[in-house]
């Protein structure tokens, strides 16, 4: 058979090959899960025949390994300075934990992946990336590995087994290249965000749908998906706001926090309390300002929505670094002390031009189609690698692969 005929068969085989995609995440906070959901939705849109699933990888690890992985929560609550020191070391290290520990702890996950036999694995958290690298390096599994990095890049993301790096522009690109990632593997798409952010309603439309007044500014107050944070830090500060404002609290999955906020909101005019919401994009479209803990997905979503952010009470490590970036990017302000909250909010509410400047900076950074672009970059890399593999197969094996459509 002539080479051109083989090339045609390779192309046809790749075009009809159905990809089995597994997105590995963890349920710590909401950032990693939100990224995973955004990618799954994007894959379903651009590749309707692909099978994309989201897996909490820790749920398939041993119980003792899950306890080890979750132990940072104890440090965050009891010894935050110790956790800050540990996290700073992990941030710059080639691994976030001992390889032998991951191998032993991930044995059930290994068996699952060997059975599932995915074509593509996408990691949305650095430890899950390390587990996927382990599968390729130690257990010789054959899949394309994509690392979906966030606004702040840990050194451990960069491993030879990673085939695709999904990163936002700017600092993250510099960090990933400085860590040794080949430029050919780096795709600057932005951090995947819910595709709904690509078609945000106008502010009047969002307010009408959500039952908000159009004649008063809206302050959206978030505590993260897990409802972290001490409301006692901010509630007295909201009493000091001089301008009449509609305040919307989102307590996440923390029922106790929601009860506290509901009691407090009774004495606060024009206020409302929500638990977990699936339409955060509409609330952000309706708001003038966001007061929030600086979780990675919250910061990314606020930038995508062009919503000025006032960050407070960051957790040690990643969130503290994000606070520095929020001010350096000029998309918001960091309230370092409780009294700063009312001072910053009063200034921004009484100076619309300051809000507009922050909004313009955020809109300039916004990449609302990041999930689609990331999914497309991953699929293109997989098709290229599959085509390269098929083109190198002996002719009789190529016919068998084509016949079986694999």
Secondary structure, 3 states (H helix, E strand, C coil): CCHHHHHHHHHHHHHHCCCEEEEEECCCCCHHHHHHHHHHHHHHHHCCCCEEEEEEHHHHCCHHHHHHHHCHHHHHHHCHHHHHHHHHHHHHCCCCCCHHHHHHHCHHHHHHHHHHCCCEEEECCHHHHHHHHHHHHCCCCCCEEEEECCCCCCHHHCCCCCCEEEECCCHHHHHHHHCCCCHHHEEECCCCCCHHHHHCCCHHHHHHHHCCCCCCEEEEEECCCCCCCCHHHCHHHHCCCCCCEEEEEECCCCHHHHHHHHHHHCCCCCEEEECCCCCHHHHHHHCCEEEECCCHHHHHHHHHHCCCEEEECCCCCHHHHHHHHHHHHCCEEEECCHHHHHHHHHHHHHCHHHHHHHHHHHHHHCCCCHHHHHHHHHHHHHHHHHHHHHHCCCHHHHHHHHHHCC
